[in-house]
Amino acid sequence: MIPCGGAKLGHAAPAGEMYTGSYHRACRRAADRIGGHLLILSARYGLLTPSTWIEPYELRMGQPGAVDVATLRTQARALNVDQADAVVVLAGRRYADAATAVWPHARRPLDGAGGIGYQLARLASLTRTGLPYDEDQRSTIQ
């Protein structure tokens, strides 16, 4: 799972094309390297597949009007991913916390990375090498 992004197209588009910012693109590259079923966590729309068409918006997780955990749980059931065994969340704290409320066992490799620069470095490492931590632990990469 990857987060939405602040930089967006100015018109309706599939979620996989809507977000144009460098952070979102770095998350997407790392997620593509890891593989599996990709979902985008949108502050407005909740869980999106890359092919879901959406309108542009201005909203961040935690702001009034942002999607709540109950909605995310309902969406996860509807997408048949609520019982997923392996979930990797490539996102900052607010987005990762929302995802972890749905999937408490989710791995969060960006936790503890500090600022955006450190997160981008971890994402670059993921993109180069795949999942950078022991599968039996929730530890983050160094």
N, CA and C of each residue as an Amber inpcrd file, in Angstrom:
protein
   426
   0.8390000  -1.1620000   0.0000000   0.0000000   0.0000000   0.0000000
   0.8900000   1.2340000   0.0000000   0.4850000   2.2020000  -0.8040000
   1.2190000   3.4620000  -0.8840000   0.2460000   4.6180000  -0.6480000
   0.7680000   5.7780000  -0.2570000  -0.1160000   6.9100000  -0.0050000
  -0.4600000   7.6520000  -1.2880000  -1.4860000   8.4710000  -1.1910000
  -1.7740000   9.4180000  -2.2590000  -0.6720000  10.4760000  -2.2230000
  -0.8640000  11.5570000  -2.8930000   0.1430000  12.6080000  -2.8710000
  -0.4780000  13.9680000  -3.0550000   0.2320000  14.9840000  -2.6410000
  -0.2600000  16.3510000  -2.7600000  -0.2790000  16.8530000  -4.1940000
   0.7180000  16.4620000  -4.9800000   0.7650000  16.8860000  -6.3810000
  -0.1230000  15.9580000  -7.2020000  -1.0750000  16.5650000  -7.9130000
  -2.0520000  15.7870000  -8.6790000  -2.2780000  16.4110000 -10.0400000
  -2.8150000  15.5930000 -10.9300000  -3.2940000  16.1160000 -12.2080000
  -4.4500000  17.0720000 -11.9260000  -4.7770000  17.9140000 -12.8670000
  -5.8670000  18.8620000 -12.6950000  -7.1920000  18.3840000 -13.2300000
  -7.3020000  17.1000000 -13.5140000  -8.5270000  16.5520000 -14.0920000
  -8.7070000  15.1080000 -13.6270000  -9.8850000  14.5650000 -13.8240000
 -10.1610000  13.1820000 -13.4370000  -9.2160000  12.2300000 -14.1640000
  -8.8160000  11.1850000 -13.4580000  -7.8900000  10.1960000 -14.0200000
  -7.9050000   8.9570000 -13.1310000  -7.3680000   7.8480000 -13.6130000
  -7.2040000   6.6890000 -12.7440000  -6.2500000   7.0440000 -11.6000000
  -6.4950000   6.4860000 -10.4290000  -5.6670000   6.7850000  -9.2630000
  -4.1880000   6.5140000  -9.5290000  -3.8860000   5.5120000 -10.3050000
  -2.5010000   5.1860000 -10.6160000  -1.7880000   6.2410000 -11.4390000
  -2.5530000   7.1610000 -12.0280000  -1.9790000   8.2530000 -12.8070000
  -2.1880000   9.6150000 -12.1460000  -3.1300000   9.7190000 -11.2180000
  -3.5150000  10.9980000 -10.6200000  -2.3770000  11.6750000  -9.8710000
  -1.6520000  10.9190000  -9.0870000  -0.6520000  11.4850000  -8.1830000
   0.6910000  11.6040000  -8.8970000   1.2260000  12.8070000  -8.9450000
   2.3990000  13.0750000  -9.7770000   3.6360000  13.4710000  -8.9780000
   3.5420000  13.5750000  -7.6710000   4.6640000  14.0370000  -6.8600000
   5.7800000  13.0150000  -6.7390000   6.9650000  13.5100000  -6.3990000
   8.1450000  12.6470000  -6.3190000   8.0330000  11.6140000  -5.1890000
   7.4290000  11.9760000  -4.0540000   7.2930000  11.0150000  -2.9550000
   6.3730000   9.8700000  -3.3670000   5.2350000  10.1950000  -3.9400000
   4.3120000   9.1480000  -4.3890000   4.9910000   8.2500000  -5.4310000
   5.6910000   8.8490000  -6.3650000   6.3610000   8.0620000  -7.4070000
   7.4320000   7.1480000  -6.8070000   8.1520000   7.6370000  -5.7890000
   9.1620000   6.8030000  -5.1260000   8.4950000   5.6320000  -4.4090000
   7.3700000   5.8940000  -3.7450000   6.6120000   4.8100000  -3.0990000
   6.1440000   3.8010000  -4.1280000   5.6770000   4.2720000  -5.2510000
   5.1670000   3.3850000  -6.3080000   6.2800000   2.5130000  -6.8760000
   7.4590000   3.1030000  -7.1190000   8.5790000   2.3030000  -7.6330000
   8.9500000   1.1930000  -6.6470000   9.0090000   1.5310000  -5.3630000
   9.3480000   0.5230000  -4.3510000   8.2710000  -0.5500000  -4.2700000
   7.0060000  -0.1480000  -4.3100000   5.9060000  -1.1220000  -4.2670000
   5.9480000  -2.0380000  -5.4800000   6.2360000  -1.4850000  -6.6360000
   6.3440000  -2.3090000  -7.8430000   7.4670000  -3.3310000  -7.7020000
   8.5680000  -2.9440000  -7.0570000   9.7010000  -3.8570000  -6.8560000
   9.3190000  -4.9670000  -5.8920000   8.5810000  -4.6200000  -4.8350000
   8.1650000  -5.6210000  -3.8530000   7.1660000  -6.5920000  -4.4710000
   6.2650000  -6.0690000  -5.3060000   5.2730000  -6.9080000  -5.9660000
   4.0240000  -7.0800000  -5.1260000   3.0870000  -7.8040000  -5.6500000
   1.8330000  -8.0410000  -4.9500000   0.7260000  -7.1350000  -5.4530000
  -0.3430000  -7.0970000  -4.7170000  -1.5410000  -6.3320000  -5.0520000
  -1.3610000  -4.8970000  -4.5620000  -1.3190000  -3.9400000  -5.4640000
  -1.0880000  -2.5460000  -5.0990000  -2.3910000  -1.8290000  -4.7810000
  -2.4120000  -1.1510000  -3.6360000  -3.5040000  -0.2620000  -3.2740000
  -2.9220000   1.1030000  -2.9470000  -3.6870000   2.1310000  -3.2440000
  -3.3220000   3.5030000  -2.9140000  -4.2670000   3.9510000  -1.8150000
  -3.7120000   4.5260000  -0.7540000  -4.5220000   5.0530000   0.3310000
  -4.7040000   6.5510000   0.1240000  -5.9180000   6.9330000  -0.2380000
  -6.2710000   8.3190000  -0.4910000  -6.9450000   8.9070000   0.7370000
  -6.5400000  10.1060000   1.1070000  -7.1590000  10.7690000   2.2480000
  -8.6380000  11.0510000   1.9970000  -8.9980000  11.2610000   0.7530000
 -10.4120000  11.5430000   0.4360000 -11.2080000  10.2820000   0.1350000
 -10.6520000   9.4200000  -0.6980000 -11.4130000   8.2750000  -1.2030000
 -11.1680000   6.9770000  -0.4470000 -10.1120000   6.8890000   0.3230000
  -9.7930000   5.6470000   1.0120000  -8.9550000   4.7330000   0.1500000
  -9.2640000   3.4400000   0.1520000  -8.4840000   2.4500000  -0.5800000
  -8.8710000   2.4490000  -2.0570000  -7.8690000   2.6230000  -2.8850000
  -8.0860000   2.6850000  -4.3330000  -7.1990000   1.6950000  -5.0540000
  -7.7300000   1.0990000  -6.0940000  -6.8730000   0.3580000  -7.0150000
  -6.3070000   1.3850000  -7.9950000  -5.1900000   1.0940000  -8.6350000
  -4.6280000   2.0570000  -9.5950000  -5.5680000   2.3920000 -10.7500000
  -6.5100000   1.5150000 -11.0480000  -7.4100000   1.7520000 -12.1850000
  -8.6930000   2.5010000 -11.8100000  -8.8940000   2.7790000 -10.5210000
 -10.0980000   3.4920000 -10.0800000 -10.0220000   4.9590000 -10.4820000
 -11.0210000   5.4250000 -11.2260000 -11.0530000   6.8310000 -11.6480000
 -11.5010000   7.7120000 -10.4960000 -10.7730000   8.8170000 -10.3110000
 -11.0980000   9.7780000  -9.2520000 -10.9320000  11.2000000  -9.7690000
 -11.5100000  12.1160000  -9.0260000 -11.3580000  13.5510000  -9.2930000
 -10.2180000  14.0770000  -8.4240000  -9.5190000  15.1240000  -8.8580000
  -8.5000000  15.7250000  -7.9950000  -9.1350000  16.3560000  -6.7520000
  -8.3650000  16.4750000  -5.7040000  -8.8620000  17.0080000  -4.4340000
  -7.6820000  17.5440000  -3.6330000  -7.9880000  18.2700000  -2.5890000
  -6.9740000  18.7690000  -1.6560000  -7.3600000  18.3390000  -0.2510000
  -6.7490000  17.2970000   0.2380000  -7.0490000  16.7760000   1.5670000
  -5.9100000  15.8690000   1.9900000  -5.5410000  15.9230000   3.2560000
  -4.5150000  15.0490000   3.8070000  -5.1000000  14.2450000   4.9480000
  -4.5070000  13.0920000   5.1790000  -4.9470000  12.2410000   6.2680000
  -4.8530000  13.0160000   7.5760000  -5.8950000  12.9080000   8.3760000
  -5.9370000  13.6010000   9.6510000  -6.6840000  14.9240000   9.6010000
  -6.9320000  15.4360000   8.4010000  -7.6990000  16.6790000   8.2800000
  -9.1940000  16.3670000   8.3460000 -10.0000000  17.3660000   8.7280000
 -11.4520000  17.1640000   8.7180000 -11.9210000  16.7400000   7.3170000
 -12.7510000  15.7140000   7.2830000 -13.2450000  15.2030000   6.0100000
 -12.4390000  14.0490000   5.4460000 -11.2840000  13.7520000   6.0610000
 -10.4670000  12.6350000   5.5820000 -11.1570000  11.3140000   5.9080000
 -10.8490000  10.3060000   5.1390000 -11.4200000   8.9770000   5.3220000
 -11.1020000   8.4760000   6.7290000 -12.0290000   7.7290000   7.3130000
 -11.8110000   7.1950000   8.6520000 -11.5450000   5.6960000   8.6020000
 -11.1230000   5.1460000   9.7350000 -10.7460000   3.7370000   9.8090000
 -11.9260000   2.8180000   9.5250000 -13.1140000   3.1620000   9.9910000
 -14.2890000   2.3280000   9.7310000 -14.5340000   2.1960000   8.2260000
 -14.3830000   3.2800000   7.5080000 -14.5480000   3.2420000   6.0490000
 -13.4640000   2.3890000   5.4100000 -12.2280000   2.5290000   5.8830000
 -11.1350000   1.7090000   5.3350000 -11.3940000   0.2230000   5.5580000
 -11.9110000  -0.1350000   6.7120000 -12.2200000  -1.5450000   6.9860000
 -13.3060000  -2.0550000   6.0400000 -14.3290000  -1.2440000   5.8320000
 -15.4060000  -1.6180000   4.9100000 -14.8630000  -1.7740000   3.4920000
 -14.0190000  -0.8570000   3.0730000 -13.4340000  -0.9340000   1.7410000
 -12.5320000  -2.1560000   1.6020000 -11.7510000  -2.4600000   2.6400000
 -10.8770000  -3.6340000   2.5990000 -11.6940000  -4.9080000   2.4160000
 -12.8310000  -4.9950000   3.1210000 -13.7140000  -6.1660000   2.9440000
 -14.2510000  -6.2160000   1.5190000 -14.6970000  -5.0720000   0.9990000
 -15.2660000  -5.0260000  -0.3530000 -14.2200000  -5.3990000  -1.4130000
 -12.9670000  -5.0480000  -1.1710000 -11.8840000  -5.3790000  -2.1050000
 -11.3230000  -6.7770000  -1.8630000 -11.8620000  -7.4560000  -0.8440000
 -11.4350000  -8.8130000  -0.4830000  -9.9570000  -8.8610000  -0.0890000
  -9.4990000  -7.8250000   0.6140000  -8.1210000  -7.7930000   1.0930000
  -8.0470000  -7.6410000   2.6110000  -9.1900000  -7.6890000   3.2740000
  -9.2180000  -7.4750000   4.7210000  -8.5060000  -8.5800000   5.4920000
  -8.3850000  -9.7600000   4.9200000  -7.7230000 -10.8850000   5.5810000
  -6.3400000 -11.1620000   5.0010000  -5.7550000 -10.1950000   4.3120000
  -4.4410000 -10.3890000   3.6990000  -3.4020000 -10.7600000   4.7560000
  -2.6040000 -11.7740000   4.4490000  -1.5640000 -12.2200000   5.3760000
  -0.3810000 -11.2590000   5.4050000   0.0460000 -10.8190000   4.2490000
   1.2260000  -9.9600000   4.1450000   0.8060000  -8.5960000   3.6090000
   1.0330000  -7.5720000   4.4060000   0.7160000  -6.2070000   4.0040000
   1.9510000  -5.3540000   4.2800000   2.3910000  -4.6300000   3.2790000
   3.5150000  -3.7090000   3.4260000   2.9890000  -2.3190000   3.1470000
   3.2120000  -1.4190000   4.0910000   2.7300000  -0.0430000   3.9700000
   3.9320000   0.8680000   3.7670000   3.9980000   1.4440000   2.5780000
   5.0680000   2.3850000   2.2470000   4.4820000   3.7830000   2.3140000
   4.4810000   4.3610000   3.5080000   3.8340000   5.6500000   3.7140000
   4.3340000   6.2690000   5.0030000   4.1040000   7.5570000   5.1190000
   4.4030000   8.2720000   6.3490000   3.4740000   7.8500000   7.4720000
   3.7360000   8.3700000   8.6580000   3.0800000   7.9120000   9.8720000
   1.5570000   7.9700000   9.8310000   0.9600000   9.0790000   9.4290000
  -0.5110000   9.1820000   9.4790000  -1.1750000   8.1540000   8.5690000
  -0.6270000   7.9730000   7.3940000  -1.1890000   6.9990000   6.4600000
  -0.9130000   5.5820000   6.9490000   0.3050000   5.3360000   7.4340000
   0.6510000   4.0060000   7.9400000  -0.1820000   3.6530000   9.1690000
  -0.4380000   4.6340000  10.0420000  -1.2780000   4.3690000  11.2190000
  -2.6990000   3.9770000  10.8010000  -3.2360000   4.6400000   9.7970000
  -4.5800000   4.2930000   9.3120000  -4.5960000   2.8720000   8.7540000
  -3.5760000   2.5290000   7.9740000  -3.5070000   1.1810000   7.4090000
  -3.3260000   0.1350000   8.5050000  -2.5100000   0.4340000   9.5000000
  -2.2640000  -0.5120000  10.5870000  -3.5050000  -0.7270000  11.4440000
  -4.4020000   0.2290000  11.4720000  -5.6730000   0.0310000  12.1780000
  -6.5050000  -1.0470000  11.4940000  -6.3260000  -1.2080000  10.2000000
  -7.0370000  -2.2490000   9.4480000  -6.2440000  -3.5540000   9.4620000
  -4.9400000  -3.4580000   9.2860000  -4.0420000  -4.6160000   9.2510000
  -2.9820000  -4.4280000  10.3330000  -3.2500000  -4.8310000  11.5850000
  -2.2810000  -4.6160000  12.6690000  -0.9260000  -5.2760000  12.4250000
  -0.8980000  -6.3090000  11.6140000   0.3390000  -7.0390000  11.3300000
   1.1310000  -6.4370000  10.1700000   0.6700000  -5.3380000   9.6050000
   1.3310000  -4.7460000   8.4300000   2.7750000  -4.3620000   8.7470000
   3.6260000  -4.5730000   7.7740000   5.0220000  -4.1460000   7.8890000
   5.1080000  -2.6940000   7.4410000   5.9140000  -1.9110000   8.1470000
   6.0320000  -0.4740000   7.9040000   7.5060000  -0.1020000   7.7740000
   8.1270000  -0.3690000   6.6510000   9.5650000  -0.1470000   6.5200000
  10.0110000   1.3120000   6.5960000   9.0960000   2.2530000   6.5180000
   9.5080000   3.6570000   6.6220000   9.4660000   4.1850000   8.0480000
   8.9400000   3.3880000   8.9870000   8.8940000   3.8270000  10.3840000
  10.3020000   4.1580000  10.8800000  10.4060000   5.2390000  11.6040000
  11.6740000   5.6330000  12.1940000  12.6320000   6.3000000  11.2300000
  12.1950000   6.5330000  10.0040000  13.0920000   7.1040000   9.0020000
  13.2780000   8.6050000   9.1610000  12.5020000   9.2370000  10.0220000
  12.6730000  10.6730000  10.2030000  12.0510000  11.4510000   9.0600000
  12.7460000  12.4110000   8.5630000  12.2140000  13.2950000   7.5300000
  12.1060000  12.6600000   6.1680000  11.5940000  13.4450000   5.2530000
  11.3280000  12.9770000   3.8920000  12.5840000  12.4670000   3.1920000
  13.7090000  13.1070000   3.4410000  14.9620000  12.6680000   2.8090000
  15.3240000  11.2500000   3.2040000  15.1830000  10.9220000   4.4820000
  15.4820000   9.5720000   4.9570000  14.4730000   8.5700000   4.4000000
  13.2110000   8.9750000   4.3200000  12.2020000   8.0850000   3.7550000
  12.4940000   7.8180000   2.2750000  12.8660000   8.8490000   1.5400000
  13.2040000   8.6610000   0.1250000  14.4150000   7.7500000  -0.0330000
  15.3780000   7.8480000   0.8680000  16.5450000   6.9630000   0.8070000
  16.1310000   5.5170000   1.0490000  15.2440000   5.2890000   2.0030000
  14.7640000   3.9200000   2.2410000  13.9730000   3.4010000   1.0530000
  13.1580000   4.2570000   0.4670000  12.3940000   3.8460000  -0.7190000
  13.3290000   3.5000000  -1.8710000  14.4030000   4.2620000  -2.0410000
  15.3770000   3.9650000  -3.0970000  16.0390000   2.6180000  -2.8380000
  16.3460000   2.3310000  -1.5730000  16.9270000   1.0370000  -1.2330000
  15.9580000  -0.0970000  -1.5380000  14.7070000   0.0950000  -1.1920000
  13.6830000  -0.9040000  -1.5080000  13.5970000  -1.1430000  -3.0100000
  13.6460000  -0.0780000  -3.7670000  13.5400000  -0.1810000  -5.2180000
  14.7230000  -0.9660000  -5.7940000  15.8990000  -0.7660000  -5.2170000
  17.0980000  -1.4660000  -5.7040000  17.1300000  -2.9270000  -5.2910000
  16.7270000  -3.2230000  -4.0580000  17.0140000  -4.5330000  -3.4890000
  15.8050000  -5.3650000  -3.0910000  14.6200000  -4.7980000  -3.0930000
  13.4610000  -5.5190000  -2.5960000  13.2990000  -5.2710000  -1.1130000
  12.4500000  -6.0300000  -0.4660000  12.1270000  -5.8160000   0.9400000
  13.3850000  -5.9150000   1.7990000  13.7720000  -4.8080000   2.4840000
  15.0830000  -4.7220000   3.1350000  15.1240000  -5.1100000   4.6020000
  14.3100000  -6.0260000   5.0180000  14.3820000  -6.4380000   6.4080000
  13.9930000  -7.8980000   6.5220000  14.3400000  -8.4710000   7.6400000
  14.0410000  -9.8680000   7.9050000  12.5260000 -10.0750000   7.8850000
  12.0520000 -11.0240000   7.1410000  10.6140000 -11.2810000   7.0040000
   9.9550000 -11.6280000   8.3400000  10.7230000 -12.0950000   9.3210000
  10.1530000 -12.4630000  10.6090000  10.1190000 -11.3130000  11.5990000
  10.5990000 -10.1540000  11.1840000  10.6430000  -9.0130000  12.0790000
   9.9740000  -7.8250000  11.4470000   9.6150000  -6.8250000  12.2660000
   9.0630000  -5.5870000  11.7520000  10.1290000  -4.4960000  11.7720000
  11.3860000  -4.9000000  11.8510000  12.4600000  -3.9110000  11.9240000
  12.5820000  -3.1960000  10.5810000  13.0890000  -1.9970000  10.6430000
  13.2400000  -1.2020000   9.4300000  14.6600000  -1.3100000   8.9140000
  14.8540000  -0.8820000   7.6920000  16.1780000  -0.8920000   7.1090000
  17.0420000   0.1890000   7.7480000  18.3200000   0.0510000   7.6180000
  19.2490000   1.0380000   8.1840000  19.7380000   1.9810000   7.1030000
